[in-house]
């Protein structure tokens, strides 16, 4: 966690770390979601982190982007959160630049985490 916060530039910001999930509640507009890692920061920002393993460079697809937006919507509806939410991808290799990758606030790779 220390390395992730360092890469995001938030080492000095108090935060709590959680995984999060909710069941579908179609009447409330909630599809049902699971978030790999939430970094809830004292400065009223929440990092929603998705972890993806890939042996090759990772391509952020339209489906991934849609899924991230759905998870963030579910989180907001279920928790009534008013904080700013940033979408973060943590993956093993580099990410291929495309329009969907540009929707992410940050991309963290294994190389970023394991710098000596």
Helices and strands as residue ranges (DSSP letters): H 2-8, E 15-22, G 26-28, E 33-41, E 45-52, E 58-59, H 62-79, E 84-91, E 95-96, G 101-103, E 106-109, H 110-113
